[in-house]
């Protein structure tokens, strides 16, 4: 049956193709005839338009020539009129100029004579008034001299009284200032005792070091009084925590110890004030030896790779002390080379800590980037699975489409087979087939589709 249906469809398609070919030939012939008629019509109209255009062009040329001749004639007449008017206007200007010059000359001569008379009168009046003013000024100056002498005497007495009063007040303020200076001297003595105490000096350096660390780093990025060298029993003032590279995740420490060799530094300053070159040299060598000894102690007590970094930092809490140490030739390089200890003042340490903070931020970004790559890897894996699911869904949709095509073909075949069967009214059909009145996709009472 399918073969018969295919042959029928082929015959119908062949007949439809031939019919379309005949109709296309007829349409083409009709179109060619219409085009020929249209070309003939357009040719006739084009000739008419050409003739009318040429006539209009000749008429327009004649009108333009007449208009140009009229314009030339009018321009010549206007030029002659303007020339006559300009000549008359020039004659009037010449006569007016001569009249105006004579009038101005007469007025200037009269004005000069009037000004000369008035200037003479003003000069005489000014001389008379100046003489009167000089006499009046001399009288007033004598009177003012007497008044000024009297006022100067009274003002001098008043000013002297005020000056003595101010001197007394200033003496009282000086007395109070002496009392404050005594109080300040007591405070300086207390500060001297504080700085003289070795333990207090150490606390001063630690406090300043802790303030710098708190200013730049977070609490998790450094530790205080920690044993960086295992089983040494020595605790460094502060240590910066770096993330470890090992499997155990143990941190790597950067030891920072504060030292304040005040005695050696004060002896050096005193020698500079006394301009004693020998004492300056001795005090400088003593300060250098003290710094070397402190650096050696830090290296021995706090450095232990891989638990710590390869170097430590010796913090000098006073900028002038740090500058004096830097002035010692080769001291900083020798300490770094021999003991792996870097010297730092407050400003230098602050710059180092800022650099470390940038490193911490870079490490955090790298860690976050690795986590992002892991998430992207997981997404890539899931996306591969999603592609497999899409491929399976595509196959199922293709199968469903094939099934629908087959069902549609069967329905067409059934419709062709039932063409000769007479249809019954819709109500009667529903009564005869009660299960077919539901919408597509609904179910019956038993839940079957």
C-alpha positions in Angstrom: 0.0 0.0 0.0 2.8 2.4 0.8 4.3 1.7 -2.7 1.0 2.5 -4.3 0.7 5.7 -2.3 4.3 6.7 -3.3 3.5 6.1 -7.0 0.3 8.2 -6.7 2.3 11.0 -5.1 4.9 10.8 -7.8 2.3 11.0 -10.5 0.6 14.0 -8.8 4.0 15.8 -8.4 4.8 15.1 -12.1 1.5 16.5 -13.2 1.8 19.5 -11.0 5.3 20.1 -12.3 4.1 20.0 -16.0 1.2 22.3 -15.1 3.5 24.8 -13.5 5.8 24.7 -16.5 2.9 25.4 -18.9 1.7 28.3 -16.7 5.2 29.7 -16.4 5.6 29.6 -20.3 2.2 31.4 -20.7 3.2 34.0 -18.0 6.6 34.5 -19.7 4.9 35.0 -23.2 2.4 37.5 -21.7 5.1 39.4 -20.0 7.2 39.7 -23.1 4.2 41.0 -25.1 3.4 43.6 -22.3 7.1 44.6 -22.3 7.1 45.2 -26.1 3.9 47.3 -25.9 5.3 49.2 -23.0 8.6 49.9 -24.8 6.6 51.2 -27.9 4.4 53.4 -25.7 7.5 54.8 -23.8 9.3 55.5 -27.1 6.4 57.6 -28.4 6.0 59.5 -25.2 9.8 60.0 -25.0 9.8 61.6 -28.5 6.9 63.9 -27.5 8.7 64.9 -24.3 11.9 65.6 -26.2 10.1 67.9 -28.7 8.3 69.8 -25.9 11.5 70.1 -24.0 13.4 71.6 -26.9 10.6 74.1 -27.6 10.6 75.1 -23.9 14.3 75.4 -23.9 14.3 77.8 -27.0 11.5 79.9 -25.4 13.4 80.1 -22.1 16.6 81.1 -24.0 14.7 83.9 -25.7 13.2 85.1 -22.5 16.6 85.0 -20.8 18.2 87.1 -23.6 15.4 89.7 -23.3 15.8 89.8 -19.5 19.6 90.3 -19.8 19.2 93.1 -22.3 16.7 94.8 -20.0 19.0 94.4 -17.0 21.9 95.9 -19.0 19.8 98.9 -20.0 18.6 99.5 -16.5 22.1 99.1 -15.1 23.4 101.8 -17.5 20.7 104.2 -16.6 21.3 103.6 -12.8 25.0 104.1 -13.3 24.5 107.4 -15.0 22.1 108.6 -12.3 24.5 107.6 -9.5 27.5 109.3 -11.2 25.6 112.6 -11.4 24.5 112.3 -7.8 28.1 111.6 -6.6 29.5 114.6 -8.5 26.9 116.9 -6.9 27.6 115.4 -3.4 31.4 115.9 -3.9 30.9 119.6 -4.7 28.7 120.0 -1.6 31.4 118.3 0.6 34.1 120.6 -0.8 32.1 123.8 0.0 31.1 122.5 3.4 34.7 121.7 4.3 35.9 125.2 3.4 33.0 126.7 5.4 33.7 124.5 8.4 37.5 125.2 8.4 36.9 129.0 8.5 34.4 128.6 11.3 36.7 126.4 13.4 39.6 128.8 12.9 37.5 131.7 14.2 36.3 129.8 17.2 39.8 128.6 18.1 41.2 132.1 18.0 38.4 133.4 20.3 38.9 130.4 22.6 42.6 131.0 22.9 42.1 134.6 23.9 39.5 133.7 26.5 41.7 131.0 28.0 44.6 133.4 28.3 42.5 136.0 30.2 41.1 133.3 32.5 44.6 131.8 33.2 45.9 135.2 34.2 42.9 135.7 36.6 43.4 132.2 38.1 47.1 132.8 38.6 46.5 136.0 40.4 43.8 134.4 42.6 46.1 131.4 43.4 49.0 133.6 44.5 46.7 135.6 46.8 45.2 132.5 48.3 48.6 130.9 48.8 49.8 133.9 50.7 46.8 133.8 52.9 47.2 130.0 53.4 50.9 130.3 54.4 50.0 132.9 57.0 47.2 130.8 58.4 49.4 127.7 58.4 52.1 129.4 60.4 49.5 130.5 63.0 48.0 127.0 63.2 51.4 125.3 63.4 52.3 127.5 66.4 49.0 126.5 68.1 49.6 122.8 67.2 53.1 122.8 68.5 51.9 124.0 71.9 49.1 121.4 72.0 51.5 118.6 70.9 53.9 119.5 73.6 51.2 119.4 76.2 49.9 116.0 74.9 53.3 114.5 74.6 54.0 115.3 78.2 50.8 113.6 79.3 51.2 110.7 76.9 54.8 110.1 78.0 53.7 110.0 81.6 50.9 107.6 80.8 53.1 105.3 78.7 55.8 105.2 81.3 53.1 104.1 83.8 51.8 101.4 81.5 55.4 100.2 80.7 56.2 99.8 84.3 52.9 97.9 84.8 53.7 95.6 81.8 57.3 95.0 83.1 55.8 94.0 86.5 53.3 91.6 84.7 56.1 90.1 82.6 58.3 89.6 85.7 55.4 87.7 87.2 55.0 85.6 84.1 58.8 84.9 84.1 58.4 83.8 87.7 55.7 81.4 86.7 57.7 80.2 83.8 60.6 79.4 86.1 58.2 77.3 88.2 57.1 75.5 85.1 60.8 75.0 84.0 61.5 73.4 87.4 58.5 71.1 86.9 59.8 70.3 83.4 63.3 69.6 84.8 61.7 67.1 87.3 59.9 65.4 84.3 63.2 65.4 82.3 64.9 63.8 85.2 62.2 61.1 85.4 62.6 60.5 81.6 66.3 60.3 82.1 65.8 57.6 84.8 63.4 55.8 82.6 65.8 55.8 79.6 68.7 54.9 81.9 66.9 51.7 82.9 67.9 49.0 80.4 64.6 47.1 80.8 62.6 50.3 80.3 64.7 51.2 77.2 63.8 47.7 75.8 60.1 48.3 76.5 60.4 51.7 74.7 61.7 50.0 71.5 59.2 47.2 71.7 56.3 49.7 72.1 57.4 51.7 69.1 57.9 48.5 67.1 54.5 47.1 68.0 52.9 50.5 67.0 54.4 50.2 63.5 53.3 46.6 63.2 49.8 47.4 64.2 49.7 50.3 61.8 50.5 48.1 58.7 49.8 44.4 59.4 46.8 42.6 60.8 46.9 40.7 64.1 47.1 37.3 62.3 50.2 38.4 60.3 52.6 38.8 63.2 53.2 37.4 66.8 54.8 38.8 69.9 57.3 37.0 72.2 57.4 33.9 70.1 60.1 31.2 70.0 61.2 31.1 66.3 64.1 28.7 66.8 62.7 25.4 68.1 63.9 24.2 71.5 66.1 27.3 72.0 64.1 28.9 74.8 64.8 32.3 73.3 61.8 34.5 72.4 62.0 37.3 69.9 60.2 40.6 70.5 58.1 40.2 67.3 58.0 38.0 64.3 56.1 38.3 61.0 54.1 35.2 60.0 54.6 34.0 56.4 52.5 31.1 55.0 54.5 27.8 54.9 55.3 25.8 51.8 55.5 22.4 53.5 52.8 19.7 53.8 52.3 20.4 57.5 51.3 24.0 56.8 53.6 25.4 59.5 54.3 29.1 59.1 57.7 30.7 58.4 58.7 33.5 60.8 60.6 36.7 60.1 62.2 37.7 63.5 62.3 41.5 64.3 64.1 42.5 67.6 64.2 46.0 69.0 67.5 47.3 70.4 68.4 50.7 71.9 72.1 51.2 72.7 71.5 54.5 74.5 74.7 54.6 76.5 77.0 54.2 73.5 74.9 56.6 71.4 74.9 59.3 74.2 78.7 59.1 74.5 79.0 59.6 70.8 76.7 62.6 70.9 78.6 64.1 73.8 81.9 63.7 72.0 80.4 65.5 68.9 79.3 68.4 71.2 82.7 68.7 72.7 84.3 68.5 69.2 86.6 65.8 70.5 87.7 63.8 67.5 89.4 61.1 69.5 86.4 60.6 71.7 84.1 60.6 68.7 86.2 57.8 67.1 86.2 55.7 70.3 82.5 56.2 70.9 81.7 55.3 67.2 83.8 52.1 67.4 82.0 51.2 70.7 78.6 51.8 69.1 79.6 49.7 66.0 80.8 46.9 68.3 77.5 47.0 70.2 75.5 46.8 67.0 77.6 43.9 65.7 77.2 42.0 69.0 73.4 42.5 69.0 73.2 41.3 65.3 75.2 38.2 66.2 72.9 37.5 69.2 69.8 37.8 67.0 71.3 35.5 64.3 72.2 32.9 66.9 69.0 33.0 69.0 66.3 33.6 66.5 67.3 32.4 63.0 66.7 28.7 62.1 65.7 27.9 58.5 63.3 26.5 57.4 61.3 27.5 60.5 62.4 31.2 59.9 63.5 33.3 57.0 67.1 33.5 55.9 67.5 36.9 57.6 66.2 38.9 60.6 65.7 42.6 61.3 67.4 44.6 64.1 65.1 47.6 64.8 66.6 50.9 66.1 63.7 53.0 67.5 65.4 56.4 66.9 66.0 57.8 63.5 69.1 59.7 64.5 70.6 56.5 66.0 69.8 54.7 62.8 71.4 57.5 60.7 74.5 57.4 62.9 74.8 53.6 62.4 74.5 54.0 58.6 77.3 56.6 58.7 79.7 53.9 59.9 81.5 52.7 56.8 80.7 49.1 55.8 78.8 48.3 59.0 75.4 47.6 57.5 76.9 45.4 54.7 79.1 43.5 57.2 76.1 42.8 59.5 74.0 41.6 56.5 76.8 39.4 55.1 78.2 37.9 58.3 75.0 37.6 60.5 72.2 37.9 57.9 70.7 40.7 59.9 69.2 43.9 58.3 69.3 47.2 60.2 66.1 49.3 60.1 64.9 52.6 61.6 61.3 53.6 62.0 60.9 54.9 58.5 62.8 52.1 56.9 60.9 49.4 58.8 57.6 51.1 57.8 58.6 50.8 54.2 59.6 47.2 54.6 56.3 46.3 56.3 54.4 48.0 53.5 56.2 45.9 51.0 55.5 42.8 53.1 51.8 43.8 53.2 51.7 44.0 49.4 53.3 40.5 49.3 50.6 39.2 51.6 47.9 40.6 49.3 49.6 39.0 46.3 49.6 35.6 48.1 46.0 36.0 49.0 45.1 36.8 45.3 47.1 33.8 44.1 45.3 31.6 46.6 41.9 32.9 45.5 43.0 32.4 41.9 43.8 28.8 42.5 40.4 28.3 44.2 38.8 29.9 41.2 40.6 27.6 38.8 39.4 24.6 40.9 35.8 25.8 40.6 36.3 26.3 36.9 37.6 22.8 36.6 34.5 21.4 38.3 32.3 23.5 36.1 34.1 22.2 33.1 33.5 18.6 34.2 29.9 19.3 34.9 29.6 21.1 31.6 30.9 18.0 29.8 28.2 15.9 31.5 25.7 18.5 30.5 26.8 18.1 26.9 26.3 14.4 27.2 22.8 14.9 28.6 22.0 17.4 25.8 23.2 14.8 23.2 21.0 12.2 24.7 18.0 14.6 24.8 18.7 15.5 21.2 18.6 11.8 20.2 15.3 11.3 22.2 13.8 14.4 20.5 14.9 13.0 17.1 13.2 9.7 17.9 10.1 11.4 19.0 10.1 13.5 15.8 10.4 10.3 13.7 7.6 8.7 15.6 5.4 11.8 15.0 6.2 11.8 11.3 5.3 8.1 11.1 2.0 8.8 13.0 1.2 11.7 10.7 1.8 9.5 7.7 -0.4 6.7 9.1 -3.1 9.3 9.8 -2.9 10.6 6.2 -3.2 7.0 4.9 -6.2 6.3 7.2 -7.8 9.6 6.0 -7.3 8.5 2.3 -8.7 5.1 3.1 -11.8 6.6 4.8 -12.6 9.1 2.1 -15.4 7.0 0.7 -16.9 6.4 4.1 -19.8 8.8 5.0 -19.2 10.9 8.1 -21.8 11.0 10.9 -22.9 14.1 12.9 -20.5 15.1 15.8 -23.0 14.4 18.6 -23.7 10.9 17.2 -20.0 10.3 16.9 -19.4 11.3 20.5 -22.2 8.9 21.6 -20.7 6.1 19.5 -17.1 6.8 20.6 -17.3 8.3 24.1 -13.6 7.9 24.9 -12.5 10.1 22.0 -14.1 13.4 23.1 -11.3 14.3 25.5 -8.6 16.9 24.6 -5.2 15.5 23.5 -2.9 14.7 26.5 -5.7 14.1 29.0 -6.4 10.8 30.8 -9.5 8.7 31.4 -10.9 7.6 34.8 -8.5 4.8 35.1 -5.5 7.1 34.8 -4.5 5.7 31.4 -3.4 8.1 28.8 
